[in-house]
Amino acid sequence: MHRSQQGFSLIELAVAVLVIALLLGSILVPLNTQIEQRRTSDTRKAMDEIREALIGFAIINGRLPCPDTDSDPAAAGYGLEEAACSADPVTEGYLPWKSLGVAEMDAWGIRRTAVGSLRIGDWRYRVDRNFAVAFTLATGFSADALTVRNSAGTALTSSTERPVAIIFSAGANTAADGQNALASFEPTSGIYQADVPSSTFDDILIWISRPILFNRMVAAGKLP
């Protein structure tokens, strides 16, 4: 009789452990989802601030900033725009966050400490070279011909009103996906990708259009 009670207690214990494990699992999965949702939300908020900072930079300087291409985090120019980027071909680089006074990286980012450190969470940035120098209302698009498409290849921007600047986060997987991958870089006719998250694409991309930029410049009395 005593052995029977002991065996029953062990079974009860096993069931209790199983129930606790299931409960913990059901709690942890939503928690991880909530964390990722918060990171995505924080990243989008930071990108809205970046868009405003870029427009503010244009209002102050009459042009958009060049990308940052420094790889050494100890370099004086790290996080600052390059001196010029209007030469052909223009390069895709990283957001000059120090020049703009915005966050260095997205919500998944890890701050770099050495030249060999991986770039995890750094904002990718490209500007149409015609708008990286002083521009007017008559300024048109360069051979960069920046275009944004979705995963199906459908253009999200028109051939007559292209983006003047593109900024994107590589998202939770920390790797640029699809047309945003470095292997897909085109010095001219640059194609980028924006879409809803999927198992193969989680980049978050925004752009600045010429009409919006011109509107804000005119409202600030900087154009025409």
C-alpha positions as CSV (number, residue, x, y, z in Angstrom):
1,M,0.0,0.0,0.0
2,H,2.8,2.3,0.8
3,R,4.5,1.6,-2.5
4,S,1.3,2.3,-4.4
5,Q,0.9,5.7,-2.8
6,Q,4.5,6.6,-3.6
7,G,4.1,5.6,-7.3
8,F,0.9,7.7,-7.6
9,S,2.8,10.7,-6.1
10,L,5.5,10.3,-8.8
11,I,2.9,10.3,-11.5
12,E,1.3,13.3,-10.1
13,L,4.7,15.1,-10.0
14,A,5.4,14.2,-13.6
15,V,2.0,15.5,-14.7
16,A,2.5,18.7,-12.7
17,V,5.9,19.3,-14.3
18,L,4.4,18.8,-17.7
19,V,1.6,21.2,-17.0
20,I,4.0,23.8,-15.7
21,A,6.2,23.4,-18.8
22,L,3.2,23.8,-21.1
23,L,2.1,26.9,-19.2
24,L,5.6,28.4,-19.4
25,G,5.8,27.7,-23.1
26,S,2.4,29.4,-23.7
27,I,3.7,32.4,-21.8
28,L,7.1,32.7,-23.4
29,V,5.9,32.5,-27.0
30,P,3.6,35.5,-26.7
31,L,6.3,37.3,-24.7
32,N,8.8,36.8,-27.5
33,T,6.2,38.0,-30.0
34,Q,5.6,41.1,-27.8
35,I,9.3,41.9,-27.7
36,E,9.6,41.7,-31.5
37,Q,6.6,43.8,-31.9
38,R,8.0,46.4,-29.6
39,R,11.3,46.4,-31.4
40,T,9.6,46.8,-34.7
41,S,7.5,49.7,-33.3
42,D,10.6,51.4,-31.9
43,T,12.4,51.0,-35.2
44,R,9.6,52.5,-37.2
45,K,9.4,55.4,-34.7
46,A,13.1,56.0,-35.1
47,M,12.8,56.0,-38.8
48,D,10.1,58.6,-38.7
49,E,12.5,60.8,-36.7
50,I,15.2,60.0,-39.3
51,R,12.9,61.2,-42.1
52,E,12.3,64.4,-40.3
53,A,16.0,64.9,-39.6
54,L,16.9,64.4,-43.2
55,I,14.3,67.0,-44.3
56,G,15.6,69.3,-41.6
57,F,19.2,68.8,-42.8
58,A,18.0,69.8,-46.3
59,I,16.3,72.9,-45.1
60,I,19.5,74.0,-43.3
61,N,22.0,73.0,-45.9
62,G,20.1,73.1,-49.2
63,R,20.9,69.5,-49.9
64,L,20.6,66.0,-48.4
65,P,23.6,64.5,-46.7
66,C,26.0,62.0,-48.2
67,P,26.1,58.4,-46.7
68,D,28.7,57.5,-44.2
69,T,31.2,54.9,-45.5
70,D,33.7,54.8,-42.7
71,S,34.3,51.3,-41.3
72,D,36.4,52.2,-38.2
73,P,34.2,53.1,-35.2
74,A,37.2,54.9,-33.8
75,A,37.7,57.1,-36.8
76,A,36.8,60.8,-36.4
77,G,34.4,60.6,-39.4
78,Y,32.5,57.6,-38.2
79,G,28.8,58.4,-38.2
80,L,29.4,61.6,-40.2
81,E,28.5,62.2,-43.8
82,E,31.3,61.9,-46.4
83,A,32.6,65.1,-47.9
84,A,31.1,64.4,-51.3
85,C,29.0,61.7,-53.0
86,S,27.9,63.3,-56.3
87,A,30.5,61.3,-58.4
88,D,29.5,58.4,-60.6
89,P,28.7,55.8,-59.4
90,V,27.2,56.9,-56.2
91,T,27.6,54.5,-53.3
92,E,25.2,53.0,-50.8
93,G,26.4,53.6,-47.3
94,Y,25.2,54.0,-43.8
95,L,23.1,56.8,-42.3
96,P,25.3,59.7,-41.1
97,W,23.6,59.5,-37.7
98,K,25.9,61.9,-36.0
99,S,25.4,64.5,-38.7
100,L,21.7,64.2,-38.2
101,G,21.6,63.8,-34.4
102,V,19.5,60.6,-34.5
103,A,19.8,57.1,-33.2
104,E,22.8,55.1,-34.3
105,M,21.0,51.9,-35.0
106,D,17.7,50.1,-35.0
107,A,16.1,48.2,-32.1
108,W,18.1,45.0,-33.0
109,G,21.4,46.8,-33.3
110,I,24.7,46.1,-31.5
111,R,27.2,48.9,-31.3
112,R,30.4,48.3,-33.1
113,T,33.7,48.5,-31.3
114,A,36.3,47.6,-33.9
115,V,36.9,47.7,-37.7
116,G,36.2,44.0,-37.9
117,S,32.9,44.1,-35.9
118,L,29.8,43.1,-37.8
119,R,27.3,45.8,-38.8
120,I,24.2,44.7,-36.9
121,G,21.4,47.2,-36.9
122,D,23.1,50.1,-38.7
123,W,20.8,52.1,-40.8
124,R,21.4,51.7,-44.6
125,Y,21.1,54.9,-46.6
126,R,21.3,56.0,-50.2
127,V,20.7,59.4,-51.7
128,D,20.1,60.4,-55.4
129,R,23.4,62.2,-56.2
130,N,21.5,65.2,-57.7
131,F,20.1,65.9,-54.3
132,A,23.4,65.5,-52.4
133,V,24.4,68.9,-53.7
134,A,22.5,72.2,-53.7
135,F,19.2,71.7,-55.6
136,T,16.3,73.8,-56.9
137,L,12.8,73.2,-57.9
138,A,14.1,72.4,-61.4
139,T,16.4,69.6,-60.2
140,G,15.6,66.2,-61.7
141,F,16.7,62.7,-61.0
142,S,20.2,61.3,-61.8
143,A,21.1,58.0,-63.3
144,D,20.8,56.5,-59.8
145,A,17.1,56.2,-60.8
146,L,16.1,54.9,-57.4
147,T,13.1,52.6,-57.4
148,V,11.2,50.8,-54.7
149,R,9.3,47.5,-55.5
150,N,7.5,44.9,-53.5
151,S,8.4,41.2,-53.4
152,A,6.3,40.6,-56.5
153,G,8.3,43.1,-58.5
154,T,5.5,45.7,-58.6
155,A,6.8,49.3,-58.5
156,L,5.8,51.2,-55.4
157,T,7.3,54.4,-56.9
158,S,6.8,55.9,-60.3
159,S,9.4,56.6,-63.0
160,T,8.5,60.3,-63.0
161,E,8.7,60.7,-59.2
162,R,11.4,58.5,-57.8
163,P,12.7,58.6,-54.2
164,V,15.4,61.1,-53.5
165,A,16.6,59.2,-50.5
166,I,16.1,55.7,-49.1
167,I,16.7,54.4,-45.6
168,F,16.2,50.9,-44.3
169,S,16.6,48.7,-41.4
170,A,17.6,45.0,-42.0
171,G,15.1,43.9,-39.4
172,A,15.2,41.1,-36.9
173,N,17.3,38.8,-39.0
174,T,19.9,41.6,-39.2
175,A,20.6,40.8,-42.9
176,A,19.4,42.9,-45.9
177,D,16.9,40.8,-47.8
178,G,15.7,40.6,-51.4
179,Q,16.6,43.6,-53.6
180,N,18.1,45.3,-50.5
181,A,20.9,42.8,-50.2
182,L,24.4,44.1,-50.9
183,A,24.7,41.5,-53.7
184,S,21.8,43.3,-55.5
185,F,23.4,46.8,-55.4
186,E,23.1,48.7,-58.7
187,P,25.2,51.8,-59.1
188,T,22.6,53.0,-61.6
189,S,18.9,52.1,-61.8
190,G,19.0,51.2,-58.1
191,I,16.2,48.9,-57.1
192,Y,15.1,48.5,-53.5
193,Q,12.4,46.5,-51.8
194,A,9.7,47.2,-49.3
195,D,7.0,44.8,-48.3
196,V,5.1,43.2,-45.4
197,P,7.3,40.8,-43.3
198,S,7.6,37.2,-44.4
199,S,9.8,34.2,-43.7
200,T,12.3,35.5,-46.3
201,F,11.9,39.3,-45.9
202,D,11.8,41.5,-42.8
203,D,13.5,44.7,-43.9
204,I,11.8,48.0,-42.9
205,L,12.3,50.6,-45.6
206,I,11.1,54.2,-46.0
207,W,11.9,56.8,-48.6
208,I,11.7,60.6,-49.1
209,S,9.9,61.7,-52.3
210,R,10.8,64.8,-54.2
211,P,7.3,66.4,-53.8
212,I,7.4,66.1,-50.0
213,L,11.0,67.4,-49.9
214,F,10.1,70.4,-52.1
215,N,6.9,71.1,-50.2
216,R,8.8,71.3,-46.9
217,M,11.6,73.4,-48.4
218,V,9.1,75.9,-49.9
219,A,7.2,76.0,-46.6
220,A,10.4,76.8,-44.8
221,G,11.2,79.6,-47.3
222,K,14.3,77.8,-48.7
223,L,12.8,77.3,-52.2
224,P,12.4,78.5,-54.8
